[in-house]
């Protein structure tokens, strides 16, 4: 089904969101629901997905799914029907250490989720978009994909890969009518830092001390706006920073 896109509504669109159980993914689910979309929400944690779905006034399908499992992705997404918007949000940062002291298991988690997972989900859904001549892939990148910083080498590399994949994908589908975008947030207060620091909430909270960071809702609002552009317009990439941030590591903090 090809749905009519305007600058104000996504009514009737089918939107797939990965990593939808918390943070930016959950916020995107809420924002797209408010815009009238039908949602397919994917994440590893069924209980958290159910909590998100319970808060939405929308047609919602839940798919408990680990994007690192290619066979599971292919099987789960084969039956979702025509997809109008794919939001590749599933991703994480794991560990904080110089490369020569890093944990290879953390590297595997980030590469398998942030890069291979994005590729796997996209490969499952993009061919049908190309055949129909309609669809939109929106990848959630990061300022870290544009500016590498110490102790985050592998994470930054995965997000640089997301940018390269997005740019290449846009070239590959050129002329098909499919649009490809990336939304790259800076400092956003979600569970991201808690996961990066292995559940240390006190250390995670220090990341945002003296700063008003972006919220997950800020990013979701931008993602929906990107999806709402008229069919002849593609927002190729968008960077969102907190006002107190000018780059990946440049932050103006308020003194107590």
C-alpha positions in Angstrom: 0.0 0.0 0.0 1.3 3.4 -0.9 0.1 5.9 1.6 -0.3 9.7 1.1 2.5 11.6 2.9 2.0 15.2 4.0 3.9 17.4 6.4 1.4 16.7 9.2 0.5 13.0 9.2 1.7 9.5 8.7 -1.8 8.0 9.1 -1.9 4.5 7.7 1.9 4.1 7.4 3.5 0.9 8.6 6.6 1.8 10.7 9.1 -0.8 12.0 11.2 0.4 14.9 14.1 -1.7 16.2 15.4 -1.3 19.7 11.9 -0.1 20.6 11.8 -1.3 24.3 13.4 1.9 25.7 15.1 5.2 25.1 15.0 6.6 21.6 13.2 3.5 20.2 10.4 3.8 22.7 10.1 7.5 22.1 10.0 6.9 18.3 7.2 4.4 18.9 5.2 7.0 20.8 5.9 9.8 18.3 4.9 7.7 15.3 1.8 6.4 17.1 0.7 10.0 17.7 1.2 10.6 14.0 -1.3 7.8 13.2 1.1 5.1 12.1 0.7 1.4 12.5 3.7 0.1 14.4 5.8 -3.0 14.3 8.1 -2.8 17.4 11.1 -5.0 17.7 13.5 -5.6 20.7 14.9 -8.3 22.8 12.9 -7.7 25.9 9.3 -8.7 25.5 8.2 -7.4 28.9 9.6 -3.9 28.0 8.0 -4.0 24.6 4.6 -4.8 26.2 5.0 -1.8 28.6 5.7 0.5 25.6 2.7 -0.9 23.7 0.4 -0.5 26.6 1.1 3.3 26.6 0.2 3.7 23.0 -3.1 4.4 21.3 -2.2 2.7 18.0 -2.2 -0.6 16.0 0.9 -2.3 17.4 2.6 -5.6 16.5 5.3 -6.7 18.9 8.2 -8.9 17.7 10.7 -10.0 20.4 13.9 -10.1 18.4 17.6 -9.9 18.7 18.9 -8.2 15.5 22.2 -10.1 15.8 20.3 -13.3 14.9 20.0 -13.3 11.1 17.8 -16.3 10.8 15.4 -15.0 13.5 15.3 -11.6 11.8 14.5 -13.1 8.4 11.8 -15.3 9.9 10.2 -12.7 12.0 10.1 -9.9 9.4 9.0 -12.1 6.5 5.3 -11.7 7.6 5.1 -8.0 8.5 3.8 -7.0 5.0 4.5 -3.7 3.2 6.7 -1.5 5.3 6.7 2.3 4.7 9.3 3.4 7.2 12.1 1.4 8.9 13.8 3.0 11.9 17.1 1.2 12.5 17.5 2.2 16.2 18.9 -0.9 17.9 22.4 -0.2 19.1 24.6 0.2 22.1 27.9 1.4 23.5 29.7 -1.2 25.7 32.8 -0.5 27.7 35.0 2.6 28.2 38.7 1.9 27.8 41.7 2.5 25.5 41.7 0.0 22.6 44.6 -2.0 24.0 42.7 -2.5 27.2 39.3 -3.1 25.8 37.1 -6.2 26.1 36.7 -8.0 22.8 33.4 -9.3 24.0 32.2 -5.7 24.2 33.5 -5.1 20.7 31.6 -8.1 19.4 28.3 -6.8 21.0 28.7 -3.4 19.4 29.7 -4.6 16.0 27.1 -7.4 15.8 24.3 -5.0 17.0 25.2 -1.6 15.6 26.5 -2.8 12.2 25.6 -6.4 11.4 22.2 -6.0 13.0 21.4 -2.9 11.0 22.4 -4.6 7.8 20.4 -7.7 8.6 17.2 -5.9 9.3 17.6 -3.6 6.3 18.4 -6.6 4.0 15.1 -8.2 5.2 12.9 -5.2 4.4 14.6 -3.1 1.8 14.1 -5.3 -1.3 10.3 -5.0 -1.0 10.6 -1.2 -0.7 12.7 -1.1 -3.9 10.2 -3.4 -5.7 7.3 -1.1 -4.7 9.2 2.0 -5.5 8.4 3.4 -2.1 9.8 3.4 1.4 12.1 5.2 3.8 15.0 3.8 5.9 16.0 6.0 8.8 19.2 5.0 10.6 20.0 6.3 14.1 23.6 7.2 14.0 25.6 9.3 16.4 27.9 12.3 16.5 30.4 9.6 17.4 30.3 8.4 13.8 31.6 11.8 12.8 34.1 12.6 15.6 36.1 9.8 17.2 37.0 10.1 20.8 39.3 8.3 23.2 38.1 5.3 25.1 35.3 4.9 22.6 37.2 3.7 19.5 35.2 0.7 18.6 31.8 2.4 19.3 32.8 5.3 17.2 33.9 2.9 14.4 30.5 1.2 14.4 28.7 4.6 14.1 31.1 5.7 11.4 30.1 2.4 9.6 26.4 3.4 10.0 27.1 6.7 8.2 29.0 4.9 5.4 26.2 2.3 5.1 23.6 5.1 5.0 25.5 7.0 2.3 26.1 3.9 0.2 22.5 2.6 0.6 21.2 6.0 -0.7 23.4 5.5 -3.8 22.3 1.9 -4.3 18.6 2.7 -4.3 19.0 5.9 -6.4 16.1 6.2 -8.8 13.9 3.6 -7.0 11.8 6.1 -5.0 13.2 4.8 -1.7 14.6 7.4 0.6 17.5 6.8 3.1 18.3 9.1 6.0 20.4 9.2 9.1 19.7 11.1 12.3 22.8 11.5 14.4 22.3 12.6 18.1 24.8 14.0 20.4 24.4 13.8 24.2 21.1 12.1 24.9 20.1 11.0 28.4 18.8 7.4 28.1 20.0 4.0 29.3 22.9 4.3 26.9 25.5 5.4 29.5 24.2 2.9 32.1 24.8 0.1 29.7 28.2 1.5 28.6 29.4 1.6 32.2 28.1 -1.9 33.0 25.1 -0.8 35.1 27.0 1.8 37.1 24.2 4.4 37.4 26.2 6.9 39.4 29.0 7.0 36.8 26.4 7.2 34.1 24.7 10.2 35.8 28.1 12.1 35.8 28.0 12.2 32.0 25.1 14.6 32.2 26.1 16.7 35.2 25.9 20.4 34.7 24.3 20.0 31.3 20.7 19.9 29.9 21.1 17.0 27.5 18.8 16.0 24.6 16.0 13.7 25.5 14.8 10.7 23.6 11.7 12.6 22.7 13.8 15.3 21.1 15.3 12.7 18.8 12.0 11.0 18.1 10.4 14.3 17.1 13.3 14.8 14.6 12.9 11.3 13.2 9.2 11.7 12.6 9.8 15.1 10.9 12.3 13.4 8.6 9.7 10.8 7.7 7.0 13.4 7.1 8.8 15.2 4.3 7.1 15.1 0.9 8.1 12.2 -1.3 10.4 14.4 -3.5 12.4 15.4 -0.4 15.0 13.4 1.5 16.7 14.6 4.6 20.0 12.9 3.9 21.5 13.4 7.3 20.7 15.4 10.4 22.9 16.1 13.5 21.2 17.1 16.8 23.3 18.4 19.7 22.4 19.8 23.0 22.8 23.6 23.1 25.7 23.1 25.6 27.5 20.8 23.2 29.5 21.7 20.2 31.1 18.4 19.4 31.5 14.8 20.6 33.6 15.8 23.5 33.1 19.6 23.8 30.5 20.3 26.4 30.0 23.5 28.5 29.0 22.4 32.0 27.4 24.7 34.6 29.4 25.0 37.8 27.5 24.3 41.0 
